[in-house]
Amino acid sequence: MSGQPQGRRLYLVRHGETEWSRLGRHTGRTDVALTEIGRAQAQALGRRLTGHRFGPVRTSPLARAADTAALGGFPDAIRDPDLQEWDYGALEGRTFADIRRELPGWTIWTGPWPAAETVDQVGVRADRVIARCLASDANGDGLLFAHGHLLRILAARWLGLEAASGGLFALGTATLGILGWDRGTPVVETWNEACHLEA
């Protein structure tokens, strides 16, 4: 990332709960809605972000992310196709255990990825998002509403790691991460911060 504007941070928000995320089903391009809990989580995320001034606010065009942005107070977020979740192809809608019965030893990070994007192809999309957020005309911290695997890969790429290193960063639904800098080195400042609902 040499030559990029240092000091500008990226706030990463994973969407609230959906029925498929609750069940552990791989949810790529299927446009699954937020549950009632997910909608309340989105509003809690919005309260967490209140008071911070952002530059570009972007969201995946998929409803679970775009609705999280809107419910969180950012209805005018720019819809960015590069923020869509991994296209899981033939693995869409399936659980880890189900896939492992057919493909022993499989992980999303190592493949195979039948009829799907590869981890490196998702990494290329993440790189484009980072470049847009750090462009000279994108003043202020970026705020991104997106999906678990995409955001994990984006964090890895921010650090200069291979896309598959996203497997090292667990990320729950309705969580916040902040990517920043330490003396010119890209760092993770905050990760997997749960935005709990008020009692």
N, C-alpha and C positions, 0 to 999 in steps of 0.2 A: 504493500500500500504506500510505498514511498511517493511523495509528492501530493498526497491527499490532504485535505484540510483536517488538521489535528484539533482536537477539542470538540468537534461536532460529534454528538452521540446518536446512537440508534436505539430507540425504545421498541422492543418486540413484544407483541401481545398475541398469545394463542387464544383462539376463540373459546367461548363457553361450551358447556357440556351439550352433546347431542346424544341421541339414543344409540347411535353406532359407536361413538367414543366410549360411552358407558359400558357397552358390551365388548369392547376391544376389537371391533371390526375395522379393517383397513379402509379408511374413508378417503379416497383420492378425489375423483372428479364427480362422484355422486353428490347431488346438492341436498344434503340432509339438513333439516332445520334445527335450530336450538331447541332444547327442552325448556320447560318453565324454569327449571333450576339454571339452565344456561343463560336464559334471558336475565335473571336476577344477578348472575355472576357478571354479565356484561355491564350492568349498571354499577356494580361494585367496582369493576375495573375503571369505569369512568370517574368515580369518586377518587380513586387512587391517582388518576392523571390530572385532576383538576388543579389549576393554578400554574401548570407548566406551559410555557409557550413553545409551540412546535413550529418547525418549518413545514416541509412536505409531510402530509399524512396520507398514507397509501393503504389500500386493503386488497386482499384477494377478492375477485368478483363473486366467489361462491358465497351463498347466503349466510352460512354459519359465521364467516369472518366479517362480511359486510354488515350483517345485523349486529354483531358484537361492536363494530365501530359506531354504528348509528346509535345503539342503545347506550354506548359509552360516551356519547356527546360529540361524535365526529361524523355526522350524516353526510358531509360533503367530501369524505375521503376519496381520493383518486383511485379508481379501480384499475389495478395493475395485474394483467394476466400472468406475469412472471411470479406473482405471489401465490398462485394456485398451488394446492398440495400436489405432491408426487402423483403422477399418473401410474397407478398400480397395475394397469392392464388386466390380465387374467386373475390377478390376486385381489381385485377390488371386492370389498365386502366380506372377505374371509378373515378369520382370526389366525393368530400366530400358531396356535395348537393345530388347527385344521390344516394349515399350509405345511407344517412340519410332518404331519402324517404322510403327505404326498412327497415332500422334499426334505428328507432327514438332514439335519444340520443347517437348514436354511435360516438366514436372517435377512432383513430388508437391506442391511448394510453390505452384505457380501453377495446377494443374489442366489440363484438366477432371478431374472425379472421378465417372465414370459409376457410378450406383447405389451411391455411397459417401458417407461423411462428408466435409464440406468441412473445410479447414484451420481455419476459425473455429469450427466445431462441436467439433473436438478441443480448441481453445483454451478453450472454455467448460468442458469436463470438467477440463482442467488447472487452471483457476481454482478449481473446486470443491475439488480435492485440496489446493491451497495453502491455501485458507480453512480446511479441516478441520485441517491441520497447524499452523496458527497460531491456532486457537481458544483461548480462555482456559483451557479445561479440558484442553488437549493439552500437558502439561508436558514439557519437554525437546526435544532435536533430533529431527526426523522422519527416518525411514529408509524409502525407497520403492524397491521392486523392480518394474521395469517394462520398457519397450520403447524402442527407439531413437527413432522419430519422436515418440512421446508425450513422452518425457523432453526432447527438444530443444525442443518447443513449451512444455513446462512451464518450462524455463529462460528462454525468451524472455518468457513472461508474468510470471515472477518479477521480471524487469528492467523490466517495464512496456512491453515491445515488442509489436508485432503478432504473432499466432501464427505467421505465415509467416516471421518472422525466425528461427524455429528452424532454417531452412535454413543459417544462418551457423555452426551449432555441430555439427561432425562428432562422431560418437559411435560407437565400436566396441563389439563385444560384450565382456562381462565387464569393464566399466569403471566407474569411480566418478567422480561429480561432487559438489561441495559448493557449495551456494548459501548465502550469508550476507549480512553487512552491513558497510558502511564508513561510520562516522559517520552512521548513519541511512539510508544509501542502499543499496538492494539490489544485491548484487554477485555475481559468480561467483568463488569462492575457489579452486576446483580443478575441472578439467574433463578428461574423457577419460583419466583415470589408469588405465592398464592394470594389472590385478592379475595379474602374471606368475606362472606356475607355478614352484615351486622346482625347481632343477636336481637 
